[in-house]
Amino acid sequence: MKSLQNYVKRANEWNAVFNRGQYDLDNPKDRQRLAQRIGSELSPENLHCDGEISRAEASRKYNRLIRVAEQLKKLDPTVQFWEV
């Protein structure tokens, strides 16, 4: 669960910068919103930063996001991913 917790912490830090709501893993709607966010980050253009990062970096990013998605799915089997 550490990867998921770190992901949520970073997402909440960014949300705080832009005065957006915080994600709460205890809230089912927030878990689904996180699944959608992860799916968005896994889209090819986002995953590869529009070609601005190396394949190796994109691969590391992909593996990290998949690990986070697996941990979220383990926490809540009802969440749905569209890019995973």
N, C-alpha and C positions, 0 to 999 in steps of 0.2 A: 504493500500500500504506500510505500514511501514515494515512489514515482508519482502516484496520483496526488498525494498530499503536497509534494513540491510543485506540481503543475498548478494545483488550485491556489497555492500560496502566491506563485508568480502571477497568475491570472488576476487574483484579487489585488495585488500590488499595482498592476497596470490599471485595473478598474478604479482604484482609488485616485490615481493621477488624473483620470478623466471624469471623476465624480459619477461613476457608474456603480450599480449595485454589486454586492459581494456574493460570491458563490458559497453555498453551504451544503456540504455533502449529506447532511441529514434531511435535506429538502428534496423530495422526488422531482419537482420541477427544475430545480437547479442541476440535479444530476443529468436530466435530459438536455438542458441547455449546455452543459459541459460536453455531452456527447456530440451535440451539433457543432460546437466550437472545435472539438477535436476533428470531426469530419471535415470541417472547413479548412483546417490547417493541413489536412492530408490531401487536399485537392492538388493536382500537379503544379499549378502556377504558384500556390502558396508554399508547397513543400520545397520547391526549387527556387523560391524567391525570384520568380521570373527570370531564371537562368543566372542569377547573380552569385550563387554559391556552387561549390564543387560537388561532384557526385558523391564523394565520400561524406561531406557535410550533410547533404540531403539524405543519405542513407542513415547517418546517425540520428538525424531529426526524425526520420520515418520510424526507426526502431524505438526511439523514446516515446513517440506518440502512440505506437501500437502497444507498448508496454502499459502506458497510461490507460488506453482504451480497454485493455484486458482487465486491469485492476478495477476500473469503473464497472465493467460488465460483471465482474465477480461480486462487487459490492451490491449492484442492482441489476439482476438479469433482465429486467423489463426495459432498460434503456435501449434505444435503437440508434444504430450508426448507419450512415448512408455511404461513406467512403471506405469503411473498414471491410 
